[in-house]
């Protein structure tokens, strides 16, 4: 297996299923590179994917060789390489077809940022709700106190 922040090669159906299960379980974004080792554009984009993996620790990056795991590629509707599928909880949320490094970077950044916002909200959500409730109560109290005085003067 690969170290943290690296692209994980899935060489068997079992390895693929394990990574997919882990991603679903911890609700992490998975970026899957469906590739062919011999195809030039796939080789050219590989260092970009490795760079993105190092910069985005909250995202899991996987690599699947379409010839090695043909059934997996077919199941996910991959008919060109490289194809990058963005999976969240087992569902495709985005896709890049071709060695389009700028589009790949943009979409990784977009989805990684969205994942971070969700993580931040889930960890601070209770605080935000408590703060909003306290703020609403203070506003309601201030309004209730101010209203009778305003009515009496008018």
N, C-alpha and C positions, 0 to 999 in steps of 0.2 A: 504494500500500500504506500501511497505517497505521503509525504510529510504535510503538515498544515500549510495552507496557502499555496498549494501546488495543484496542478491539474492531475486528477486521478484517472488513470487508465483502467477501463473496464474491459478485461480480456475474456470474461466468461459471463454467461447469462446470470449465474449466481451473484457475481460481483456487481453487475448492473442492478439486479433486484435489491441487493443489500443497500447500495447507495441510494436508490430510489426510495426505499423504505425509510432510511435514515433521514432523508430530506423531507419526506412527508411527516415523519414523527416530530422533527424539531422545527417544522414549518420554514425551513431555509429555502432560499431561492437556489435552484440548480440551473447552471448554464451547461448545456451538453453540446459538445463539439462532435458531430457525426462527420467522420473524416475517412480518407483513404491514404495510407502511408506513402504511396508512390506518386500521388498527384501533387504537382508543383504548388498550386494555390493553397493546398492544405498545409504543405511544409512552410510556406511563407507566413501564414497566419498563426502558426503554432507559437512562436515567441511572443506575439501580441497577447495571446490567450494566457500564457505563462505570466506575463507582466500584469495582466488584469487580475489574475488569481492572487498574486502577491499583494496587490493594492486593495483588494476587497475581501477581507477575512470573514465577513458575514455571509459570503456567497460560496457555494460549493461548485467547483468546475470539474466536469467529467469529460472524458474522451472515449468515443466508441468508434472503432474501425468498422466501416460498413460491410467489408468483406468478411471480417472475423465474426461479427455478430449480425448477420444478415436478417435474421428473424426480428431482432430488436429494431433495426433500421426500418424494416417493412411495417412493423406494428405502429411506429411513430410517423409513418408517411414520408420518410426521407427518400427523395428521388434525385438529389443532387448533392455534391460535396464541394466545399464544406457547407453544412447546414448547422446552425446554432439554434437550439431550442431552449427557451427560458421556461422552466417549469416551477410552479408553485403549488404545493399540495397535490401533485400528480396531474396537474392540468397545464397545458401550454398557455402561457400568458404573453409570449412574444416570440419572434422568429427572425433570424437573419440568414439569407441564403446567399452564399458566395463569400469570397475572401475580402469583405468590405470592412476594413479595419476601423474606419471612422464611425460607421454605423454600429459596429459591434461595441466599440468603446462607449458611444452615446447611450446605447440601450443598457449596457451593464451599469453605467453610472445612474441612469434613470431608475432602474429596478432596485439597485443596491440602496439608493437614497430612499426609495419608497419603503424598502424593508427596514431601514434604520428608523424611519419615522414611525412605523408600526411598532417596532421594538421599544422605542422611546415612549410611545403612547401607552403601551401595555404596562410599562414599569412605572410611569408617572400618572397614569389615568386616575387613580384614586385620589392623588393629591390635587389634580386639576378639578375633579368633581367636588371635592371638599372645599377648595378655594372658591369655586363658582357658587356653591351653596351658601357659604359664608358671605360672599359678596352680595348675592341676591337678598339675603336676610338683612344685611346692613342697609341696602337700598330701600327695601320694603319698610324697614323701621324708620328710616329718614323720611320717606315719602309720607308715611302714616303720621309722623310727628309734624311735618310741615303742612300737611293738608288742612287740619282743623284750624291752625293759626291763620292760614291764608283765607279760609272761609269766614272766620270770625271778623277779620279786618275788612273784608269786602262787604 
